Amino acid sequence: MNSFEVIGGKKLQGTIIPQGAKNEALQIISAVMLTPEPVTISNIPDILDVNLLIELLADMGVSVDRLDRHTAIFKADNVNVDYLSSEAYRKKSGRLRGSVMLAGPMLARFKKAFIPKPGGDKIGRRRLDTHIIGFEKLGATFTYNPDDSYFHLDASNLRGTYMLLDEPSVTGTANIVMAAVMARGTTTIYNAACEPYLQQLCKMLNRMGAKISGIGSNMLVIEGVDYLGGTEHRMLPDMIEVGSFIGLAAMTQSAIRINGAGVEHLGVIPDKFRQLGIQMDIEGDDIVIPEQELYEIQTFLDGSVLTIYDHPWPGFTPDLLSIVLVVATQARGSVLIHQKMFESRLFFVDKLIDMGAQIILCDPHRAAVIGLAREQKLRGITMSSPDIRAGVSLLIAALSAEGRSIIQNIEQIDRGYQYIDQRLQALGAQIKRVAG
């Protein structure tokens, strides 16, 4: 198992370009199954999760022409539907939570789908109820087979309907939208997710011939069509990477320019980092973070301690709470981090405490951070990455810490961040990949 060796305490400098959005990629690449015509996708992030999904499509018979590591032409004109019930598919798809995104397109075009128990990282339960219930309301039936840990879905006659989602799940909404675009009649999805990535998916589907209105709102109306054609699509910059780099610059007291940050799609992300006292300038589509000796956490207007919590879009994304927590350890002031969605995502704070951070883990969902105001630097230790976002948070902590840190299980980081060691080296970071 590979690891990163990091010598921290160095100021970084330079320009970094965010990769294509991971969470968008898993939806967009799944959507190529909806048409037998070519679909060209660019700005694809070269990361484990996305590459695994592309492998799955190729195994199913989808033609994949990779023009380079970030551009590919997909053509799903000879799909082997039976492969989805094979042991080989079960093993590979079980390693990837994103494989569930294939169910909607498969139901729409081939009238059946198989969903394995989701794999991925260890941040807590990610239930499939929203997906399954949505499919059922469209007319699909499902059975669960405990012998192969598969949900078997049949949709010989999908029909449009009205549905109120029990939660604005991004993947759930995307999956239901992809199933509904070729259902008979009109589907209305209320309490739909409205993240930029979902907006991107809907816009792409409309270019393919779908009829989706309400894009960007929490009510989507979909008129079913009989056929979808090919198109071209470019991924947005990854907003989670953008937030990670803002946090990295602050923690390491570095001057960094984030080139092509997709500023108009970032929502409240810049404002949340400004609440931590981090200065930044927006120059066109770039974010420039100046070298900053100290940053001070704001309080609420009545003087009470700031609380930062996750919330469905346009609220603050849960994927950046780990980054915010790490950044707060070296700020002046205190903040309460409230992670509402996943009950295990804060369990990495014990490593930060070992590094010298002052954090009180109140319960699985809340952590109080008392900023050290750089009076006491974090110290390098050996630690393991439990999930993608915690892994990068620990990497940022290691880059700001005194001495040497070892981060194990970096496959989790590689799942979500492409060439992260090489890109950080280009900024002057002392980081190297060590084969295990």
Number of C-alpha atoms within 10 A of each C-alpha: 9 13 20 21 20 26 20 24 23 16 17 22 20 13 16 18 17 24 26 24 22 27 21 23 26 24 24 26 22 23 23 28 26 28 20 19 17 19 23 21 21 20 19 26 27 21 19 18 25 22 16 18 23 19 15 20 24 17 16 18 16 21 18 18 13 14 11 11 13 16 18 21 17 25 24 21 15 11 18 13 16 12 16 21 16 12 11 13 18 19 12 16 24 20 17 21 18 22 27 25 24 27 26 31 27 25 28 25 22 17 19 22 25 28 23 25 19 20 17 16 16 15 18 11 11 12 11 16 12 20 21 22 19 26 26 17 17 23 17 22 16 17 11 14 11 8 6 13 15 19 17 17 22 20 23 15 13 24 19 22 19 14 17 13 18 13 15 20 19 19 22 25 25 26 27 28 29 29 30 33 33 26 26 17 15 20 24 21 24 19 18 27 28 24 24 20 27 23 18 21 23 26 18 19 25 17 16 20 18 23 18 21 16 15 20 19 16 15 18 21 21 25 18 22 16 12 14 20 17 19 19 13 18 18 22 23 25 26 27 24 24 26 23 22 23 28 26 25 25 30 30 26 22 21 20 23 24 23 18 18 25 18 18 8 15 21 17 14 20 19 14 17 21 16 17 25 20 25 17 21 12 14 13 11 13 17 23 19 23 18 20 17 12 15 24 18 19 19 16 10 8 6 8 11 16 18 15 18 20 17 13 16 18 16 13 19 20 20 19 23 23 22 26 21 26 26 28 32 28 28 25 20 21 24 26 21 24 21 23 14 17 15 16 17 24 22 16 19 22 15 17 23 14 15 22 17 24 19 22 15 17 12 12 15 18 19 20 20 23 19 25 19 17 15 10 12 17 25 20 25 18 16 22 18 23 22 23 21 26 27 26 26 28 26 27 24 30 32 28 27 25 19 15 18 24 21 23 21 18 21 18 23 24 19 21 27 26 18 14 14 19 14 15 19 13 15 17 14 21 18 22 16 15 13 8 8
